[in-house]
Amino acid sequence: MLPVARPSLPPLERYVALLEQIWDTRLLSNFGTFAQLFEARAQAYLGNPFVRCTASCDLGLVVSVAALGLPDGAACLVPSFTFNSTINAVLWNRLRPVFVDCDPVTFNIDVRDVRRRLGAVAPAAIIATHVFGSPLDLDALLKAAREAGARVVVDAAHAFGSVYRGRRIGAAGLGDFQVFSFSGTKQVTSAEGGLVAAGGLEDVERIEKLRAYGFRWNYVSEVVGLNAKLSELHAALGTLLVGDVEDVVSRRNAIAARYRAGLSDIGDMAFQAELPETRSTFKDFGILCPARRDELSAHLGQLGIQTKKYFRPLHGMPAYARFRSADDDLVDTEAVYSRILCLPIFNELGDGDVDRVCEVIRNFYGVR
Ligand SMILES: Cc1ncc(COP(=O)(O)O)c(C=O)c1O
């Protein structure tokens, strides 16, 4: 089976050498040597000293939204075309999600729809995702948010290694909090793990408390926190891989370019468009099928090629359907979802595999 995603791992003996250190020190958690080293390497790469690790991106999002300190029931704009964690962070914080549509070309949050909703909803925050690692239009979103007095949390789960107009996603100023994932499906992994990039000292101190039961070192909770600590075993793996990010992202860009070249003459085939002066990580590579998406997916599956129809829009899920409102306009989200198919992409995917997937798809659509 050619999997849709597959993590890159370091040589086992390099990881075992770090585990031996952990066995010696018996320091398993509580931001020990490896959590600090993982943070330091990520800070250096992102050029942001206010980066802290968490047990997952999911929990990183929960503590980031909590750090905004918004009143119960405050409205938050969220895209429907994203992963479930984006909205779960809103709901765990007892806020009210309001769906916004995606841009059918970039698949990212549609800032025109954000603006359309601002007057009626007066959101306290906007949570937006860099879909598949392709940076959303941050200038437009941050401007709209500023004018509306709304805070911005960015679900950057896919975006470790993404670049927006000369700045790495995660640099200060590209959102109040930006949250990365290092789970096993990501371009750089720590098996499970996340990073929160804050914009300044006060915000990062809030994260430090929220991710560790509400206190720092003294057992006196100043806020209601939770356990979002990254274990040393996970952090150690992260320290070995985090430095690979540039190589990984350039390989994934090459894979994406090869897919595009191999599929672009299929009539009505479309690809996720990147904004000018941005670089995607291609955590996923999504195509918009001209027709018969489900049939194509089944056909590829029969030939041992795994795909996924992703993201499944949130507004149709039992947990979230009740947050739809009469004036939602999610037509582009539904249109993208009806055609999207994510093809295999991972750091070690060979050109031959890409060519084989392209050939199967070309044959399926009768293009020689
Ligand atoms: C867009 C997005 N946000 C958040 C998450 C959650 O990340 P984690 O698994 O690290 O909690 C994912 C996971 O794939 C994701 O795709």
PDBQT file of the ligand as one rigid body, heavy atoms in Angstrom, charges set to zero:
ROOT
HETATM    1  C1  LIG A 401      -5.419  21.687  10.921  1.00  0.00    +0.000 C 
HETATM    2  C2  LIG A 401      -5.139  20.850  12.141  1.00  0.00    +0.000 A 
HETATM    3  N1  LIG A 401      -5.240  21.421  13.343  1.00  0.00    +0.000 NA
HETATM    4  C3  LIG A 401      -4.965  20.735  14.466  1.00  0.00    +0.000 A 
HETATM    5  C4  LIG A 401      -4.593  19.414  14.428  1.00  0.00    +0.000 A 
HETATM    6  C5  LIG A 401      -4.317  18.682  15.703  1.00  0.00    +0.000 C 
HETATM    7  O1  LIG A 401      -2.964  18.394  15.839  1.00  0.00    +0.000 OA
HETATM    8  P1  LIG A 401      -2.453  17.370  16.945  1.00  0.00    +0.000 P 
HETATM    9  O2  LIG A 401      -2.689  15.994  16.381  1.00  0.00    +0.000 OA
HETATM   10  O3  LIG A 401      -1.017  17.678  17.120  1.00  0.00    +0.000 OA
HETATM   11  O4  LIG A 401      -3.247  17.606  18.166  1.00  0.00    +0.000 OA
HETATM   12  C6  LIG A 401      -4.493  18.763  13.197  1.00  0.00    +0.000 A 
HETATM   13  C7  LIG A 401      -4.091  17.353  13.136  1.00  0.00    +0.000 C 
HETATM   14  O5  LIG A 401      -3.850  16.792  12.097  1.00  0.00    +0.000 OA
HETATM   15  C8  LIG A 401      -4.786  19.506  12.016  1.00  0.00    +0.000 A 
HETATM   16  O6  LIG A 401      -4.740  18.923  10.819  1.00  0.00    +0.000 OA
ENDROOT
TORSDOF 0
